[in-house]
Each structure stands twice: as structure tokens, then as C-alpha cells.
Amino acid sequence: MVDLHSFRRQARATWSAGGWDHFARLISPVGGVVIDRVGAAPGVRLLDVGTGSAGNLAIPAAQLGAEVVGLDVTPELLERAARRADESGVDIEWVERDAQELPFEGASFDRVTSTFGAMFAPDHQRTAGELVRVCRPGGRIAMTTWVDDGFVGELFTLTGSFMPSPPPGVQPPPLWGVPAHIDEVFRAVGAEPSIEREIVEFSFESVDDAVRQYAANFGPFVSARIVLEPQGRWEEFISAFHDPVSRFNPATDGTARIHSDYFVILIER
């Protein structure tokens, strides 16, 4: 049995470390892809699960007129999200909770979205069930996850080779990069997902710049450093990270334009 209190505490520590706002810009194009798939307009009630600092999807959806609720497990990110929403002139409701315990009645939303957020909840079927439960009949669900054979999939593999294994009962996020797993967990809760593969490009001045920015601003790396540096393994880890950055970078002009594949999981209720 997973100790959800401990898991939430650890998740909050991880995602509040570093500078997520700095990194969120890299995946902002994904929010536009999701909005195009599900639609956001006046009269649409939309729940964004794992909203982070909200610039990826929640704020753009609210700017299109949707009534948006942004949910995240990390209060520090919700504080930043609220500031960004105020600066953008939109009104969004913020809820601190995790993806596998959504505090809403069934069929509460016309649209339910999650861009690389719900995939980090420990129980995948339970999470899928919650996304489906709160979406009304005739509504739409869109969830994005990193593919297992892409750049972020290799990042997961690298991190897993250095860091302790997750506690018993915690399903690893990379499983969401396997189409058979996606199909299994959603069909188990009565939904039939369609899966589309897309690519987002992460741009940096150079490979070294990409590595530096990950080390300084990416929450999981900042948290890993706390564990690995006392063991004398941090430099080994960050040196190994150069390899996937270089391999997934097609640029020949000295810059880094890392191509990272992801899935868009779509469900019509």
C-alpha cells in the first residue's frame, strides 16, 4: 500500500525545487496542441490536472473563455500559477490535490486535460478512473505522456539507474509511454483511448547550456543532486546526461534543439 501522504510530500519537494517556470516554457506548445484537440470556449468547464504554473494550458484555455479549474499537488506551483493568471487578466479556480483523488462530483466537467502531470500519480488505473469519472457524457479527455523511446523516456531511464527505486505500489511514470499500458488502464475503467504521437522541440544555446539548465532548474535533477552529491555521483550523472541531449539534437549549428516525442491520449465520453 502506498503511503499517499509521504508520496505527496515527496512530489511537492521535487516539483517545487529548481525553477519550474523556466522549464515550463519548453512544453508550452503542447498546451496549444491539447486545446486544439479538445476545444476551449465560453461555456466550457475545463479541469486541468497537474496544472503546474498554468502557462501551458490553464491560462490559455481561460483566455479563450473557458471556465477553468487548475489542480496540482504542489502548492508552490499553484501560488505562481495564481500570480501568472492575475497578470494575464483571467480568473481561474485553484485546487491543491493529486490526480488520483479528484475532489469533484462525477460528470463535473466538459473537458478534462493533463499535460505531463497525471502521469506522475502512483496508481495509474486509479488516476485514469478519476479523469474519466469527472468528465461528463459527451465530454472530452486529453492527457499527454512522454513516450518510452524518446528523449524524456531516456531521461527517466538514466535517472532510474542512479536513484533509488520507487517504493512498493508506485507505478513508474515511463509506463505511460507504452501504448499497451495506456490502453489497458483506460479500458479497465470503461474508456477507449485513441493515441497520437507528436514531437515538441526544446531549444537551448548549446548542448552544454541544456545540461546546465537542467541541472539548475529541473526539479527532479535538483532533487537528485541532493542525493547524489554526497555519494560523489553527481558529476557522473550529469556527465552521462550529455549523451541523450546530444543524440536527440539534430542541430548542426552548435545549438541544441532537442526533439522529444510524446503521446496525446484522447477519450470521447
Secondary structure, 3 states (H helix, E strand, C coil): CCCHHHHHHHHHHHHHCCCHHHHHHHHHHHHHHHHHHHCCCCCCEEEEECCCCCCCCHHHHHHCCCEEEEEECCHHHHHHHHHHHHHHCCCCEEEECCCCCCCCCCCCEEEEEEECCHHHCCCHHHHHHHHHHCEEEEEEEEEEEECCCCHHHHHHHHHHHHCCCCCCCCCCHHHHHCHHHHHHHHHCCCCCCEEEEEEEEEEECCHHHHHHHHHHHCHHHHHHHHHHCCCCCHHHHHHHHHHHHHHCCCCCCCCEEEEEEEEEEEEEC
